[in-house]
Amino acid sequence: DSVSNGFSFKGIKDYLDCYRSGKLTPSQVAKNIIATLEDCDKSTPPLRAIVQWDQEQIMLMAEASTARYKNKCTLSYLDGIPVCLKEEFKVVPYHHRVGTVYLGTEPETEDATVAKKLREAGAIIIGVSNMHELGTGTTGCNPNRYHKIPRNPYKPNHFTGGSSSGSAAAVAAGLCPVAIGTDGGGSVRIPASFCGVVGLKGTFGRISSHGSLPLSYSTVSVGPICTSVADAAIVYSILAEPDPLYPYGLNQPKATLSDMCAPDLKGLKLGVDWTFFKACDAEVLSVCEKAVEHLQTLGASVVEVSLPEMEEARVAHVICILSEMRDFLQPDFNKHFQDMNLDTRANLTLASQFTALDYITANRQRTRSMRFLREIFTTVNCILTPAVACTAPRIYESDLLTGSSNLSFTVRSMRFMQLGNFTGIPGLVVPIGYSTAGLPISFQVMAKWWDEAVLLRIGLKLEQFRYQTKKPSIYYDILA
């Protein structure tokens, strides 16, 4: 239970309370969602969070859930909970377009592992969400005919962040309390931060990415975007386990939520590299510094650490992710170059300049960076940073037509994200305040491999720091 002043997002618990008390059934909720999905794309500008949905599919899952509540045989805490998945995942019967106009010409016949697990948990999949084309950017700007530009629910003339753009917009706008994204360079955490919701990037391999397009096999992790840390913990506990179809996660230790609800943070050591921490906008910095002080008042101690070779790690991450994407998309690049957005073409063209030598050197840097982190995590439990160095950028008229390409923004938006993708450590972003313009500001906690539990424990305490939650200017109360 969280105590909040004024507005609070509707989370999993609110849905379960309605279902258990009989105030609403999953079928009634599904009808509200269908009406909302029709409405939000007729609005000016259209929200464009969910890009494919099917009334009949939504109702089928909702009716099955309604029957389970009636017979008191629900499947999990996600039974009857509306969720969406990024278009990067295969979800029956939708088209697996991955943000493009040329992929997914036929409807899918097989679910990705996460979609399958959500169905087995009884969730209502309300559709697939918008994304930056092929996950190649951090704005979410996708001007093609199937996708268009998703709007930030806090300020509709600002970007959502990317590449899991529609997932974050759907959660912040109240369409569903849970969305699933992928994160190869901040693609869950950047949009969650810009849209003022919680985003968790699991340890590399923790949640199966089988059935998502394998754009970059060494940097991408799967994770939930939710309205609260508690909800992220619920989704994580259901999705995090080995999948025989996904070799990278086979040897993982069992996922736990140990000590997550401890009353304080006594005994925890929080690492901060202040030089790195301060490389952000003044407004972001001032709120984030106060959040660090808040964690100290709860008994945690702050330890100064030095994150070595961050510039080398940044460049090496770019080489790894772009080289792997370029390799996987080689046939598309040759055959569908003209069908791609301009910024996708630019990124993949840049990627073609890297050599095998660059890739090998970058992976040597990865080994170094992982060794540095292993040492740092012998002295601290986690590393604290701002989530994104700035708030969500504006959308300009030209972006709607030709897309957006701003390399300096891309670099800034990924600054605090890349370490987690490059080395595979988990990261959690939690909204902690707002800029004077009313845009969300978020904070990031990273921990050692497989230690998501400590992130969630600290995340719960960070939520208490935010003394109010502002209502997004686009918000649908599905339970009203």
N, C-alpha and C positions, 0 to 999 in steps of 0.2 A: 504494500500500500504506500502510495506516495502522497504527501500533503502538498497541495499546490495553491498558489494565490491566483484567483481568477481562472483564466483559461487553462484547461489541460487536454492534451490529445487523448482520444479514446484508444485504449490499448487492449491487449488480449483479455485482461481481467474484466474490463467493462463488457466485452462481448459475452464472456462466460457467465457473468452475473445475470445478464439479460436472458440468456438461454436457460440457466438453471432455475431462475425464478419464474420462468414462463412469460416474462414481459414481452419477449420477442422470440420468434423461431428463426433458425438459419434461413428458412425459405423467405420469411418476411424481409430479413436483412438483404438477401440476394435480390429481391425485387427493388429495394431501395438503391442497391448498387447499380442495377441495370438502368434505372431511371437517371441516376447520377452520371453514369458513363455516357448516356445519350445527351445529357445536359452540358457536361463539361467540355465537350468538343464543339458545341454550338455557341459557346460563350465567346466574347471578343476580348483578348485573343483566345483561341482554343488552348486548353491546358496541354494536350498531346502527351499525357503521361502513359496511358495504355493505348497501344497502337493496334492490337488485335484482341477482340473478345467475341464471345458467342453466347447469346442469351440462353440457348438450350443447354449448353454445357454447364453454365453457372447454375441453372436451376436444378439440373440432375444431381450435382454434388450437394447442393443445399437441401434438396428433398431427402437425400440419403442421410444427411446429418440430422435433419429434423426428426426422422424416424428413430435414429439412435438416441437422441435426447429423450424422446417419448418413452423408449424402452429401457432407458437408463443403462445403455451399453456403449458409451462414447469411447473413442479410440485413443485420444490423447488430449493434452491442453490445447492443441490446435484444431480440434474437431469443431467445424463450423466457422473457423476463423478465415476471413477473406485474405488471400495472398496473391501477389503477382510475381512473375519471374522475368528477368531481363531477356530480351529477344535472342541473346547469345545461347540460351538453352533450348533444347528440343522439348516442345510441349505439345502433346497430341490435343487437338487436330490442327494446330496453328502452323503457319509458314515459318521456317527457320531462316529468317532473312538476315539476322545479325546486323541490322541497321542499313542494309544495302537495298538496291532495287533488283539485283540480279540473282541473289541466292534464294533458296527455299521456294522454288517454283511450284512444288507440290506440297500439300499438307503433310505434317509429320505423322508417322504411324507408331513411333516408339518414343517414350519419355526419357529425358535425361534422368540420372539417378536422383538428383534433388527433387525433381518434379514427381517422380515415383514415390519418394519418401513422404512428400507432403500429402499426396493422395492417400497413402497408407495411414497417415496421421489424421485423416478426415478433413483436411483443410479444403476450403473452396477456392479453387484457382480462378481468379476473375479475368485472367487474360495475360498477354505478354506485354512487357513495358518497353518504351522507347529507349534508344541508346545511340551514342555517338557511332557513326558508321565504322564497323569493324573494330570498335574500341580504340580508335587511333587518336583520340583527343580528350581534353579535360573540361571542355565547355559544355558538351552535350549538343552543340550546334549541328543539326543534321537537316539541311534544307531539301532533301529529296522528296519525291511525291508520296511515298508511303509513310514517311516519318514526320517531317516538319519539326519545328523547334519547340521542345517542351518548355513550359514556363515555370519560373520559380514561384511557388505559392506565396512566399513572403513579399515578393515584388515581381509582378508578371513581366516587367520590362527588363528583368535581369535573367542571366542564365542559371540553370540548375546545377551546373558542373557535370562532369562526365567521367567515365563513359556510361555508368549506370544511371543515366539522367532520369528516365521515366520512373525507375524504381523509387528514387528519392522523392520525386515530385508526387507520386501516387501516395506515399506514406504521409508526407507533409500536408497534402490536401485532404487527407482523411478518407481516401478511397479504400484503403486497406491498412491495417496496422503493421503488416509484415510484407517485405519485398525481398527478393533474392537478387544479388548482383555478383559480379566478378571484379577482381581488383589486381591488375598487373602493374599499375603505376599510380595507384590512388583511386581507382575507378569505383570503389564502394565508398571510401572515406571522403573523397572530395565532394561528390554530390550530397552525401549525408550532411557534411559540414555546411555547405552553401544553403541547404534547405532546412537547417535547424533540427535535424533528427539524429538518431544514434546509428552509427555504422561500425560493424565488426569485420575486420579481415582476419580470418583464421590463420593459424600456422600453415605454411605451404604443405598441401597434401591432407590437411585435417578434414576438410569437407570435400567429398568427391566432385570433380568437375567432369566426370564422364557424361557425354551427351551435350557438352558445350563445345563450341567451335574451338579447336586447340590452337588459338592464335599464338600464344607464347607459352611453351610448356615448362619453362623454369621460373617464371615470375608470377604467374596468375594463381590467386587463391579465391575461394568462394566465400561469401559471407552474407549475413542478413542486414537489412536496413529496417529499423523499427522505431516506434515512438518512445521507447524507454529501454534502459539497460536490462531491466528484468525480462522484458520481452525478447531482447537479443539473446539472453541466457537460455530462455525456453527453446527458442528456435535452434540455437547452437547445440543444446543437449539432444535435440531430436535428429539433427543432420550430421553431427560429428561422429563418424566411425569409419573403420576401414571398408572399402568397397572392392570386391574382387576384380571389378572391371577397371579399377583406377590404381595402377601399381604404385604411384608415388606416396600413397597414404597407408600402405599395407602394414608397416611396422610401427604405427603410432601407438603411444601409451593411451590407456583409457581416458576419455574425456571426463573431467570431474568439475564440480562447482564448489570445491571445498573452501570453507571459510568465506564464501561469497557474502554472506549476511552478517559477518562479524560486526559488533557494534562500533568498532573504531578501526584505526589503521596502525595501532601500536605494533612496533617490531618491523614495520616495512621501511625499506630504504629506497628512496626515489632518486634516481640519477638525473641530473640536469647538466647539459653542456651549455652554459649561458651564452657563449658567443654564437653558437648555432641557434639556440632558443630565440635570441633577440633579432634574428634576421627576418623580421616581419613588419607589417604596418604598425605604426604607433598605437592605433586603436586596438588592434588585435593583441599587441604586447601587453598593454596595461590590464586588460581583462585576464589574460593568461597568467600574468605574474600574481594577480590576486588569487587565482584558482590554486596556484602552488602554495600560497600562504594558508589557504583554507585547508588543504590536505595536511599541512603541518599542524594545524590546530587540532586535528583528529588523531595526533600521536605519531604520524609518519615523520621520518627524518629525511631531509633533503641533502643529498651528497653530490658535490660537484664532480662531474666526470668529463673526460675528454673523448669525443668521438673522432678518432683519427681518420685522415684521408677521405673526408666526406666529398670533396670535389672529384677525387678519383672514382669513388663509389658511384657518384651521380652519373658521370660520363659512362662508366662501365655498365650501369643499369640500362642506360639508353641504348648502348651498343647491343646488349643482350636482347632486350625486348624487341627492338626494331629488327635486328637480324633474324630472330626467330619468326616474327610476323612476316617478314619479307620472304623467308624460306617457305613458310606454309602457304603464303598467298601468291607465290610465283605464277601458277597457272592463271589466277584471277588477274594479276597485274598485266600479263600478256594478252589475255582475252577480253577483259572487261574494263580496261583502263579508262575508256571513255564514259563508262557507266558510273564511275566512282566520283565522289565529291572532290572538289579541288584540293582541300587540305589533306585528304587521304592520299591522293596522288603525290602531293609534295612530300608527305612523311615516308611513303614507300620508296619514292625516288631517292630521298636522302639515305634511306636504309641500304639502298643498293650500292652506296659508296663505301660501306664498311667491308673490310677484307676478312678472310679466315684468321689472319694474324690478329686483327683487332678483336675478334670474337674470343680467341684463345686467351689473349692478354686480359680481356674483361673478366673471363672466368677465373683467371689467377687472382685478380683483384677480389673477386667474390670470396675465394678461399681465405684471403687475408682479412677481409671485412668480417667474415664469420668468426675468425680466430680472435679478432679484437673484441667482438661482442661477447664471445664465450668468457673472455677474461673479465670484461665489465660486469657481466651477470654473476660473477662470483662475489662481487662487492655490493651490487644493488639488485632489488627485485624487479625494477622496471625503469624505463627511460621516459621522461616527460618532454613534450614539445607542444607548441601550438599545432592545431590540425592543418590549417592552410594559412599561408602568410598574408592573405588578403581576403576580402569578402567577395561575393559573387559579382562578376563584371556585368556591365550593361549590354543589352542586345541592341544593335543598330539596324536600321532599315536594310542596309546592304547585306547583313548577315542572313536575313530571311531569304534572299535571292541566291547569293553565291557562297554562303557559309562564312566561317571566320577562321583566320589563321593568324595567330599572334604568339610567336615562339617565346617571347620574353614572359608572357603570361603563363604559357605552358610550363616553363621552367620554374617560375615562382610557385605555381599551384602545386607542383609535385615535390617541392623542396623537402618537406617533412615526411613525405610518403615513401620515397624511393628506397630508403634503407630497409624498410619492412619487406618490400617486394624483392629486393636484390638478395637479401640474406634469408628470407622465408620466415622471419619472426612475426608474431601476431600483433595487430594494432587495433585499438578501439578509439573512436572519436565520439565525443559527447558535447552537445551544445551547452555553452556556459554564459552566453550573453548576446548583446546586439550592438551593432555600430550605431552612430548617431543617425544614420540614414535608415535604421530599422532592419538591417540585414544581419542574419545569424553569424555568430562567432563561435568556433568550437575548439576543443582541447584534445590532444592525443596522448594516449598512454600505450607504450609498447613493452612487451615482456619477452622473456626467453622462449625458445621453441616449446610448444605444447602447454604453455602456462597461461592459457586464456582465463583461467579462474581468477588469477590475481588482477587481471584487467577489469573483469566484471565487478570484483570487490571494490576497486578504486573508482570505477565508473559510477557505481551506486552512490558513492560519497560525493562525486563531482556534481551529480544531479541536485544534491542539496545546496550546492553553492549558488546555483542559478535561482535568484530569489523570485523571479517570475517567468512564466512562459508567455510569450506574446502570441496572439492568434494570427495565423497566416491570413493574408487578404483574400486568398482563395482557400476556403475550407468547407468541406461537406461533412455534416454530422450524420453518419449513416444510421446511428442508433436513435436519432431524435424522432 
